[in-house]
Amino acid sequence: MSLSPTQRRYLRSLAHDLSPVILLGNKGATEAVAKELALALDRHELVKVKLSGGDREERDAQIDFLAKDTGAETVQQIGHVVVLFRRNEQEPKLALPR
């Protein structure tokens, strides 16, 4: 599922007040973290993740791993914080604009 620019803007506005649900440590993105992120996405649909330190390429690799492993879309990345979205098909929580 690809998000339209209007939907991204809407999700960014919703994510503004969210606190990070997943905090990555020194080991970075692992299978266990991806599994917990998948559970958080099932429950909330829109999740903020605070990435571990490192250079930009390392953070981008962590984001790619988490997004591909969970099937989520990257909504926004600012510094060490990324916002991910995945629609819960059984019980949708957020109504997206067209």
N, C-alpha and C positions, 0 to 999 in steps of 0.2 A: 504494500500500500504506500503510495507516494502522497505526501501532504502538499496541498496547494499553498501559495504564499499567504492567502487569507487565513487558512487554518494554522499555519506556523505562527502568524502574528497573534492569533487568538490564544494559542497554547503558550506563547511567550508571556502574554499578559497574565495568564493563570499561574504560571510558574514563578512569577516575580516574588510572591509572598511565601513560596514554599521553602522549607529548610531541607538540606541534603539528607536523604534517607540512607544512602550508601556512602561510606567513607572508605577510600582505598588506602591501604598502608604501604609499607616498604616493598612488599611482594608484588604490588600492583594488581592487575586484573588476572584472576585465577578462575578455574572452573567452579570453585565453591562460591566465589563472589558473583559469577554469572548466574548461578542457580538461585542465590538470594535475590538478585536483581529481577530475575524472572518472576519470582513470587511477589515481589513488590509491584512489578508492572501489572500482574494479574489483579492485585488488590486495588491499586491506585490509578493505573493507566499512565499517569504523568509523574515522573520521578526525577529528582535532582541527584546527581552523583558528584561528590567531591573527589577529584583525582589526586593521586600521590604526586610528590615532587618529581622533578625531572625536566628534560628539555621538551620542546614542542613536539618533536617526532615521537618521543616516548608516550606522551599524552595522546597524540593522534592514534598511535597503535593500540593503546588501551581502549579508546573510544570505539575504534573499528572492531576490536575483539568483542567488546560488550554488546555492541549493536548487532553484529552478525550472529553471535551466540544466542541472543535472546529474541531476535527478530524485531528489534525496536528501531524506530526512526530517531535520528538526532534532530532535535528542535532548535537548540541553541548551545553554543559553547562560548563561555567568557572566562578566560584565564584557566583556572584549575577546576571550574565547575561546568558540568554538561547537563543538559536537560534531555531526557529520553521519553518517547511516547510509544505505547503499543496498545492498540484497541483490544479490549476484552470482548470477544465475540458473543459469549454467553450472557454476560451482564454488563453492557456498556454503561459507564459512569458519566462520561463527558459527551455532550452533544456538540459536534463540530459544525461550524458553518460550512456552507457549500462553497 
